[in-house]
Amino acid sequence: MTDPVTLNVGGHLYTTSLTTLTRYPDSMLGAMFGGDFPTARDPQGNYFIDRDGPLFRYVLNFLRTSELTLPLDF
């Protein structure tokens, strides 16, 4: 596993690996962390992504498992 990467997504912090973030190289996250897309950092040095923080957990879980799992009442 690679060193941890911390993301600030809409004010919510998520920690994962670079391997997870680059699993799909043609995605926005794959491009960002593959060096093809500019990245922004918050004042604490975390990568900043201006998206819905609570919903990002579903994106991150998809990157980890390659399965989209959503709650029944989604």
N, C-alpha and C positions, 0 to 999 in steps of 0.2 A: 504494500500500500504506500502511496505517496504521502508527503507531508500534508497535514490538514490545511484546508482553505476555508476561511470564514467569510460568509456573504451577509451583507445587510440588505435584506429585501423588504422594502417598505417599512423599515424600522424593526423588523424581526431578524434575529441572527440565526444563521444556519451554518453548521460546520460539516464539511464533507471532504472528499479527496479530489485532486486534480484529475485522476483517472475517471471518476464518476462524471465530473463536469464535461469531460471531452469524449465521453462515450459515443455521442452522435456528433461528429465533426461538422456536419452541415447545419446544425442548429445554432441559434443565437449564442447559447452558452458554449458550445463547441468552438465557435468562431472567436468568442471573447477570450477563452482560456487557451486557445490554440495560437493566439497571437495575431489573428486576422481582423480583429474588431477592437476598437478602443475600449479601455476599461476605466472606471472612475473609482475613487476610494473615498470613504468617509473620514472624518477627523481622527478616528481610531486606527485607520489603516485597513479596515475591512473593505472588500469589494462592494460597491454600492450598485444595486439594481432597483430602478424605480418601477416596481410592480407590486401587486397585491401580496403582502407578506404572508398572511395566513394560508392563502391558496398555494403558495410556492411549495409547501410540503408535499403536495400531490405530484408536482413536477419532479421534485428531488427523489421521491420514492419511485417514480417511473424510471428515472435515470439509473437508479440502483438495481431495479429488478426487471426492467423492460416490460413491465405489466402495469397498465393503468388501473388503479384501484381507487374508486370513489365511494363515498358514503351513499347509502340508498336514498337519502333525502337530498342529495346534491342537486 
